[in-house]
Amino acid sequence: MLFDCASLSPENTYKLLVSTIVPRPIAWVTTLDAEGRPNAAPYSFFNAMSGSPPVLCIGIGPKREGLKDTGENIRRSGQFVVNLVPESAAAAMNVTAIDFPPGVDELLEAGLTAVPSTHVGPPRIAESPVAMECERIAVVEVGHGRAVVLGRVLAFHIDDACVLDPVKCYVDTPKLGLIGRMHGAGGYLRTSDRFEMPRIALADWQDKRAAD
């Protein structure tokens, strides 16, 4: 279900932010590179910073020269989508965290489904129950190849099954089944407990793909 922020009151926009960005959320960010190829990567330095206007904040680290691909794509195009991660897509999210070389389609590698967005070029991830289309407000350089991206939310896409009242913008937050990042190399959080999932090394993934 589409919620266009242009038609929502500040109160209802705030409801959508606080009822979906939980717990310790992961920004599963999709962007497009200079050749129009999709890129997807998860970021745990992420949260809502403002309700009116609706603003998200993502911390992005370095990769080789400059920022990681996500940061460079946002710096260049000014557009991105923040998809939230349900437990059902955790393994696929972990694949998109692999340090693939530039130009690799992480959505394809992870077996995910790209869905066209409404206001921006980068696609949404169909397997995500919440997706927020965003435009860049600013990229704040904070040193050592790291930056903080501020983005304004243009629209919310929320799974119809998780919307209790579309008029009042009530969302069934537990039904979203979101996971969050915990401390440690492979720590994640469910609503009620925690599980471990180590990241996959690029060489291990390539060996697995070759053996399939």
Secondary structure as the mmCIF struct_conf table of DSSP 4:
data_model
#
loop_
_struct_conf.conf_type_id
_struct_conf.id
_struct_conf.beg_label_comp_id
_struct_conf.beg_label_asym_id
_struct_conf.beg_label_seq_id
_struct_conf.end_label_comp_id
_struct_conf.end_label_asym_id
_struct_conf.end_label_seq_id
STRN STRN1 LEU A 2 ASP A 4
HELX_RH_3T_P HELX_RH_3T_P1 CYS A 5 SER A 7
BEND BEND1 LEU A 8 LEU A 8
HELX_RH_AL_P HELX_RH_AL_P1 PRO A 10 THR A 20
BEND BEND2 ILE A 21 ILE A 21
BEND BEND3 PRO A 23 ARG A 24
STRN STRN2 ALA A 27 LEU A 32
TURN_TY1_P TURN_TY1_P1 ALA A 34 GLU A 35
BEND BEND4 GLY A 36 GLY A 36
STRN STRN3 PRO A 38 TYR A 43
BEND BEND5 SER A 44 PHE A 45
STRN STRN4 PHE A 46 GLY A 51
TURN_TY1_P TURN_TY1_P2 SER A 52 PRO A 53
STRN STRN5 PRO A 54 ILE A 60
STRN STRN6 PRO A 62 PRO A 62
BEND BEND6 ARG A 64 GLY A 66
STRN STRN7 LEU A 67 LEU A 67
HELX_RH_AL_P HELX_RH_AL_P2 ASP A 69 SER A 77
STRN STRN8 GLN A 79 ASN A 83
STRN STRN9 PRO A 86 PRO A 86
HELX_RH_3T_P HELX_RH_3T_P2 GLU A 87 ALA A 89
HELX_RH_AL_P HELX_RH_AL_P3 ALA A 90 THR A 96
TURN_TY1_P TURN_TY1_P3 ALA A 97 ALA A 97
BEND BEND7 ILE A 98 ILE A 98
HELX_LH_PP_P HELX_LH_PP_P1 PHE A 100 PRO A 101
TURN_TY1_P TURN_TY1_P4 PRO A 102 GLY A 103
HELX_RH_AL_P HELX_RH_AL_P4 GLU A 106 GLU A 109
TURN_TY1_P TURN_TY1_P5 ALA A 110 GLY A 111
STRN STRN10 ALA A 114 VAL A 115
BEND BEND8 THR A 118 PRO A 122
HELX_LH_PP_P HELX_LH_PP_P2 PRO A 123 PRO A 123
STRN STRN11 ARG A 124 ILE A 125
TURN_TY1_P TURN_TY1_P6 ALA A 126 GLU A 127
BEND BEND9 PRO A 129 PRO A 129
STRN STRN12 VAL A 130 GLY A 143
TURN_TY1_P TURN_TY1_P7 HIS A 144 GLY A 145
STRN STRN13 ARG A 146 ILE A 158
HELX_RH_3T_P HELX_RH_3T_P3 ASP A 160 CYS A 162
STRN STRN14 VAL A 163 ASP A 165
TURN_TY1_P TURN_TY1_P8 PRO A 166 CYS A 169
STRN STRN15 TYR A 170 VAL A 171
HELX_RH_AL_P HELX_RH_AL_P5 THR A 173 LEU A 176
STRN STRN16 LEU A 178 LEU A 178
STRN STRN17 GLY A 180 ARG A 181
BEND BEND10 HIS A 183 GLY A 186
STRN STRN18 GLY A 187 LEU A 189
BEND BEND11 THR A 191 SER A 192
STRN STRN19 ARG A 194 GLU A 196
HELX_LH_PP_P HELX_LH_PP_P3 PRO A 198 ALA A 201
HELX_RH_AL_P HELX_RH_AL_P6 LEU A 202 ALA A 211
#
